[in-house]
């Protein structure tokens, strides 16, 4: 049987390296999505939506409606941001 020494499978995968690479990819996607806000205020709303989707306990379990009210946006606008976040990152709660 012939083996290819340059094969992808020739070297064992380092789990720490793989985990680090995946973590960096996730953080990069979050930062990119948040930075797409046109203003500093919009980026803040996006960051709050990320917290709502990922760790709602960090924002006092606020609802999207409450987030929209504080940010001066409609409930629908904040829901659209949450949908955009899910679509951009693939993260589903």
Secondary structure, DSSP 8 states (H G I E B T S, - for coil): ----TTSTTSS---HHHHHHHHHHHHHHHHHHHHHTSSSHHHHHHHHHHHHHHH-GGGGTT--HHHHHHHHT--HHHHHHHHHHHHHHH----
